[in-house]
Amino acid sequence: MLFILVIMLSFTSCVDIEEHYDFKLDGSCNVVYGFDMGRAISVFKNLLTDSAKSTPQFNLVKDTTMSFLAAMPDSLEKKLTKDELAMAHNSNLSIKMDLQKNVMKMSITHSAKDAADLQYYLQHLSKIPMDGKLGSVTKNNQQARGFDAQQLVAGQDYYQYEVTPHKFYRIVDKTKFNAFLKKTQSTLVMAKAMLIDMPYKVILNFAKPVKKVNNPKAIVSADRRRVTLITTMDDAIKDPSVMNLKIDF
């Protein structure tokens, strides 16, 4: 059962996902990808025996932050380009874990200096390796081995971005999205059977009012400085365009 838990926690279909973008007047932007596995933990913990839940590994508590560079082996670091090294240096990986309290969270943060830097980050995040030294964060915890940052961000690969100082466009590449669904099909089916609805939220904060938003499901705040999109993976499977965003500001 512990092995099943590890496998299930390795896919985005079992987590609550939140993306936050904070655009500044100087053109910079802070990005946070948050992955919360708490609800999945509470469901799958019911499958475990009392003896399994009483092991030292299951009772391990972690609260750790490290840069992507620190999380990858030297052999992979040497293969990165100058731009990839800069991106990895400015990106942090944080893990909070307390399985007894149903806590299993990961966040990836990045500070983009301008629109071009943001677009580069969004297009290359899923390609940056995060294995190797990541094991030092969770040490030998059996559950945490399934906490695979690479798989969690891999889904970002199915977006096509166009980011400028006055626009943020993100469109789902349906071919890549279908490939992602095929890869995670069995996990999606099991998650749905266990009534895990897989919520997905995007919050974008702007330094000035937005002019236009194309997604009818997106909620624009009264001052037009915040755009919020809330959907689920189930909705996205039926119609991938629910995740599309075209924002002019």
Buried (B, 14 or more C-beta within 10 A) or exposed (E): EBEEBBBBBBBBBBBBBBBBBBBBEEBBBBBBBBBBBBBBBEBBBEEBEEEBEEEEBBEBEBEEEBEBBBBBEEEBBEEBEEEBBBBBEBBBBBBBBBBEEBBBBBBBBBBBBBBEBBBBBBBBBBBBBBEBBBBEBBEEBBBBBBBBBBBBBBBBBBBEBEBBEEBBBBBBBEEBBEEBBEBBEEBBEBBBEBEBEBBBBBBBBBBEEBEEBEBEBBEBEEEBBBBBBBBBBBBBBEEBEBBBBBBEB
